[in-house]
């Protein structure tokens, strides 16, 4: 396998980079690890919730959620219609 860009770091270079990283970010590493751990836990909880939801919907029997149409009654008063349209209205 040919080296990438003509140079690949050896173990000595990697150790030097790690030491410089520790010196620069050493105090923040525990905080970073804690937040990373919390993020992973939250991600796993989210996945577990999604799996439970999918399993629950797959194992539940299919139910007909549609209801028959409901009759809507109006609150307006009903008027008597005369059988003969040419007859005068009743008062």
C-alpha positions in Angstrom: 0.0 0.0 0.0 1.5 3.3 -1.0 1.8 6.1 1.6 -0.8 8.8 1.5 0.7 12.1 0.3 4.2 10.6 0.4 4.3 10.3 4.2 2.6 8.3 6.9 3.1 9.0 10.6 4.9 6.4 12.6 4.3 5.6 16.2 6.7 8.3 17.4 4.8 11.0 15.6 1.5 9.7 16.9 2.8 9.8 20.5 4.0 13.4 20.0 0.7 14.5 18.6 -1.1 12.7 21.5 1.1 14.5 24.1 0.5 17.9 22.5 -3.3 17.1 22.5 -3.2 16.2 26.2 -1.4 19.4 27.1 -3.8 21.5 25.2 -7.1 19.8 26.0 -6.1 17.8 29.2 -8.4 19.7 31.6 -11.4 19.5 29.3 -11.1 15.8 28.5 -13.2 14.5 31.5 -15.9 17.0 30.7 -15.8 16.0 27.0 -15.9 12.3 27.9 -18.9 12.9 30.2 -20.9 14.8 27.6 -20.0 12.2 25.0 -21.2 9.4 27.3 -24.5 11.3 28.0 -25.0 11.8 24.3 -24.5 8.1 23.6 -27.0 7.1 26.4 -29.6 9.5 25.0 -29.1 8.1 21.5 -29.6 4.5 22.8 -32.7 5.5 24.7 -34.1 7.1 21.5 -33.4 4.0 19.5 -35.0 1.8 22.2 -38.1 4.0 22.1 -38.3 3.7 18.3 -37.9 -0.1 18.5 -40.6 -0.4 21.1 -42.9 1.7 19.0 -42.3 -0.3 15.9 -42.7 -3.6 17.8 -45.8 -2.4 19.4 -47.4 -1.3 16.2 -46.4 -4.5 14.4 -47.7 -6.9 17.1 -51.0 -5.0 17.7 -54.0 -6.2 15.7 -55.2 -3.8 13.0 -58.2 -1.9 14.3 -60.6 0.0 12.1 -60.2 3.6 13.4 -62.8 5.0 11.0 -66.1 5.9 12.5 -69.3 6.0 10.6 -70.5 9.4 9.5 -72.4 11.3 12.2 -75.6 13.1 11.5 -75.4 16.8 12.2 -78.5 18.4 13.4 -79.0 22.1 12.9 -80.2 24.4 15.6 -82.3 26.4 13.2 -86.1 26.2 13.5 -87.9 24.0 11.0 -90.7 25.6 9.0 -93.7 23.7 7.7 -93.8 23.7 4.0 -97.2 23.8 2.3 -98.0 21.0 -0.1 -99.1 23.5 -2.7 -96.3 25.9 -3.6 -98.8 28.5 -5.0 -100.7 28.5 -1.7 -100.1 31.5 0.6 -97.8 30.7 3.6 -99.4 30.0 7.0 -99.0 32.6 9.6 
